[in-house]
């Protein structure tokens, strides 16, 4: 069993290193709405679909508020969970209490996404990915935090393998431990939020430089979107 785990870890490490080497690859060119393009598409965290050309994605989350609605836009950078907390506290000090979160993010730090998702659930906020927006990589974990969750038919929600840890240049057995801890934390989180942990199946089959786009049926099956408030967690 240990030999098999080390082999899996080494394979995942090889994928990560190759993905890092190709980090300058062309941004996605096939971001048609879910169900109208290939399931697995190229992925670049600094880009998002736009018309006529790809729009840049902010390097860290940007927050905004209008009434009870809050927006969250950009890549998820280390430290963004604390920035999210600080923003919410500042708004509450002003007398504002956002109850709905609109998301447009290409993903990033898994740890920060999980922490933000837990804050969203604790605040009993709803989450949504609007028309033309994306929620990729670690972003669906923020989406999962909503008491109710929705995605516009023209939104793009997708998952893939993640990088876990600061340094990918590790001995295989250490890489295995790092990956397993990270995957375990994600599985626990999904279960806590009432999302089907089988969402990890397409994620683990898709390398970091690609994204598996979830169609409407996938979103319902994995319970990333809901028809009623989810109070688990």
Buried (B, 14 or more C-beta within 10 A) or exposed (E): EEEEBBEBBBEBBEBBEEBEEBEEEEBBEEBBBBEEBEBBBBBBBBBBBEEEEBEEBBEBBBBEBEEEBBBBBBBBBEEBBEBBEEBBEEBEEEEBEBEBBBBBBBBBBBBBBBBBBBBBBEBEBBBBBBEBBBBBBBBBBBBBBBBBBBBBEBBBBBBBBBBBBEEBEBEBEEBBBBBBEBBEBBEEBBEBBBBEEEBBEBBBEBBBBBBBBBBBEBBEBBBBBBEEEBEEB
